[in-house]
Amino acid sequence: MKPAKKAGGIFLSGEIYCAEAVNLAASVFEGRGVRVAKAAGGFCVEADGGEGAAGEFCNEVLNQQCRIDLSRRNFKIASIIATKALLSAAGVDQSGAAKAKKKAAGRG
């Protein structure tokens, strides 16, 4: 994050922040006078509220980037946990056999 030449302007490097994080932050700051423009090698952020508003926007971009990085890193384990939870709620044990079938077989 480097201050741009204009007052209230900040340059965000495209090597650090992905376009998705910048777009998500822009949607959060919609209507607050923050403008984002694609620049060579990154994004230029300008805010009507000066550097304070642009800095708050940059904090939101950082938060969004961290969320994206964590979700990409933890996707596999989160998927496994969700699958086990759904299987458990459906009555399937870890061997894959349905508990209902075992109960029905034991009654007959």
C-alpha positions as CSV (number, residue, x, y, z in Angstrom):
1,M,0.0,0.0,0.0
2,K,1.6,3.2,-1.2
3,P,0.2,6.7,-1.0
4,A,-0.7,7.9,-4.5
5,K,0.2,11.4,-5.8
6,K,-3.4,12.7,-5.3
7,A,-4.6,13.5,-1.8
8,G,-6.7,10.7,-0.5
9,G,-5.3,8.2,-3.1
10,I,-3.7,4.9,-2.4
11,F,-2.1,2.3,-4.7
12,L,-2.8,-1.4,-4.0
13,S,-0.4,-3.9,-5.6
14,G,-2.0,-6.6,-7.7
15,E,0.7,-9.0,-6.5
16,I,-0.6,-8.8,-2.9
17,Y,-4.3,-8.1,-3.4
18,C,-6.5,-10.1,-5.8
19,A,-9.2,-8.4,-7.8
20,E,-11.9,-10.4,-6.0
21,A,-10.8,-8.9,-2.6
22,V,-10.8,-5.4,-4.0
23,N,-14.2,-5.9,-5.6
24,L,-15.7,-7.3,-2.4
25,A,-14.3,-4.3,-0.4
26,A,-15.7,-1.9,-3.0
27,S,-19.2,-3.4,-2.6
28,V,-18.9,-2.9,1.2
29,F,-17.9,0.7,0.7
30,E,-20.5,1.4,-2.0
31,G,-22.0,4.9,-1.7
32,R,-19.2,6.2,0.6
33,G,-17.3,8.1,-2.0
34,V,-14.6,5.5,-2.6
35,R,-13.5,5.0,-6.2
36,V,-11.4,2.1,-7.4
37,A,-9.6,2.2,-10.7
38,K,-7.5,-0.6,-12.2
39,A,-3.9,0.7,-12.7
40,A,-0.8,-0.9,-14.1
41,G,0.2,-3.6,-11.6
42,G,-2.7,-3.1,-9.2
43,F,-5.5,-0.8,-8.2
44,C,-5.7,3.0,-7.4
45,V,-8.1,3.9,-4.6
46,E,-9.4,7.4,-4.2
47,A,-11.7,8.6,-1.5
48,D,-13.7,11.8,-0.9
49,G,-12.9,11.6,2.8
50,G,-9.1,11.8,2.3
51,E,-6.5,9.3,3.3
52,G,-8.5,8.3,6.4
53,A,-11.4,7.0,4.2
54,A,-8.9,5.4,1.7
55,G,-7.1,3.8,4.6
56,E,-10.4,2.3,6.0
57,F,-11.0,0.9,2.5
58,C,-7.6,-0.6,2.4
59,N,-8.2,-2.3,5.8
60,E,-11.4,-3.8,4.3
61,V,-9.4,-5.0,1.3
62,L,-6.9,-6.7,3.6
63,N,-9.8,-8.3,5.6
64,Q,-11.3,-9.7,2.4
65,Q,-7.9,-10.9,1.1
66,C,-7.4,-12.8,4.4
67,R,-10.8,-14.4,4.2
68,I,-10.1,-15.5,0.7
69,D,-6.7,-16.9,1.5
70,L,-8.0,-18.8,4.6
71,S,-11.0,-20.2,2.7
72,R,-8.7,-21.4,-0.1
73,R,-6.3,-22.9,2.4
74,N,-8.9,-24.6,4.6
75,F,-11.4,-25.6,1.9
76,K,-10.5,-29.3,2.0
77,I,-10.9,-29.7,5.8
78,A,-14.1,-27.6,5.9
79,S,-15.5,-29.8,3.1
80,I,-14.7,-33.0,5.1
81,I,-16.2,-31.6,8.3
82,A,-19.4,-30.5,6.5
83,T,-19.7,-33.9,4.8
84,K,-19.3,-35.8,8.0
85,A,-21.9,-33.6,9.7
86,L,-24.4,-34.1,6.9
87,L,-23.8,-37.9,6.9
88,S,-24.2,-38.0,10.6
89,A,-27.5,-36.1,10.4
90,A,-28.7,-38.5,7.7
91,G,-28.1,-41.5,10.0
92,V,-25.0,-42.9,8.2
93,D,-22.2,-44.2,10.4
94,Q,-18.5,-44.0,9.4
95,S,-18.5,-47.3,7.6
96,G,-21.1,-45.9,5.3
97,A,-23.9,-48.3,6.3
98,A,-27.2,-46.7,7.2
99,K,-28.3,-47.1,10.8
100,A,-31.9,-47.5,9.6
101,K,-31.0,-50.6,7.5
102,K,-29.3,-52.2,10.5
103,K,-32.3,-51.5,12.7
104,A,-34.7,-52.9,10.1
105,A,-32.6,-56.0,9.6
106,G,-32.4,-56.6,13.4
107,R,-36.2,-56.5,13.7
108,G,-37.0,-58.9,11.0
